[in-house]
Each structure stands twice: as C-alpha cells, then as structure tokens.
Amino acid sequence: MKKLDARDLKDLNLLKHYRIIRKWASKNNDLTDAELELLIYLDCVDLFTRKDFEAGAYSFSWNNRRWNKLLQDDWIQVWRNRNRTTQKYNIYKISFKGKQLINRMYRIMLGSEDIPTSERRNKLIAGNTYTDKVLTYAIYNVNKDKNR
C-alpha cells in the first residue's frame, strides 16, 4: 500500500469544503460543531471508554452535558457493559446513526455525493436566518464544484 503524504491529501481536495459540510451536518442533526468533531475523533478510535471520551474532549470547550446528550440522542452506544468483577467499566462505540452521518460527510468531501438541497432533507435551505441563507449559497457552490 502506498503511503500518503501531504501533497496527496492536497490533491484530493479533502478539506476544501470541510467547514460547510460540517455546518450542514451539525445544523441538520442538532449537534454542535464540537460534538460532531468529537464523534469523528471517536469513530477513528473505534471502541472507547468514558476516559477516552474525556481525553478527546480536552481540545474543545468544556461542556459537562456533552456525554449525556450524545448517549441519550443515540450517537454513542454501549458495546460492552461492565459487570463489576472482570469488566470494571463500559466500552462504547459510535452508533449506526453516527457512523452513517460520518460516512456521508466523507462521501460529500470526496465528491461522490452532494449536499441535499430540498427543504425536507436540509433545514438550512428554508433560510430562516441570515446565516442559513449564506450557508445555502455556499452549499450550492459546493455541489457545483465537481473537483472536490
């Protein structure tokens, strides 16, 4: 397998529209940018504990409700429960819903899929706020760019 270097990543244009894709994903799934990026980090870790989550959360602003929100909204699920004898703590993983969102973001970044432009599938298209209108314009530009 060929080793990737910085030039290969630049040629892929992988991060060219990352900000707009991140904003679209977070607004349509009621996540903050920090929660979404933390889910991406934890997806790379695969199986994790609460301590791994806390270690990943150090680079974001402190929010002590973040763990419970992600757990209750089914972005994180228990992979193995603790039993108080041999397993001292739960092991978690990103849920199917979370993995689908992250994989969809990757497909959009690579250009194999477009950001939805219907009001039913994208809350931003309604243009309720000025920010939504600006992001809608940016989404149309991302979809037009076939060199992603």
Residue pairs with C-beta under 8 A, 6 or more apart in sequence:
9 15
12 110
13 147
13 148
14 109
14 110
15 109
16 109
16 145
16 148
17 108
17 109
17 142
17 145
17 148
18 109
20 115
20 135
20 138
20 139
20 142
21 105
21 108
21 109
21 115
21 142
22 33
22 36
22 37
22 105
23 33
23 124
23 135
24 115
24 122
24 124
24 135
24 139
25 31
25 36
25 101
25 104
25 105
26 32
26 33
26 35
26 36
27 123
27 124
27 132
27 135
28 121
28 122
28 123
28 124
29 36
29 101
30 73
31 39
31 75
32 63
34 60
34 61
34 63
34 66
35 66
35 69
35 70
35 75
37 60
38 53
38 56
38 57
38 60
38 66
38 70
39 70
39 75
39 76
39 94
39 98
39 101
39 102
40 102
40 105
41 56
42 48
42 52
42 53
42 56
42 76
42 94
43 94
43 98
43 99
43 102
45 52
45 56
46 93
47 79
47 91
47 92
47 93
48 56
48 91
48 92
48 93
49 89
49 90
49 91
49 92
50 67
50 89
50 90
50 92
51 89
53 67
53 76
53 92
57 63
57 66
67 76
70 76
71 77
74 95
74 97
75 94
75 95
75 97
75 98
76 92
76 93
76 94
76 95
76 98
77 92
77 93
77 94
77 95
78 90
78 91
78 92
79 90
79 91
79 92
79 93
80 87
80 90
80 91
81 87
81 90
82 88
82 89
82 90
94 102
104 113
107 113
108 114
108 115
108 142
108 148
109 148
110 148
111 145
111 146
111 147
111 148
114 142
114 143
115 122
115 139
115 142
115 143
116 122
117 125
117 139
117 140
117 143
118 125
119 125
119 126
122 139
123 132
124 132
124 135
124 136
124 139
125 132
125 136
125 139
126 132
127 133
127 136
142 148
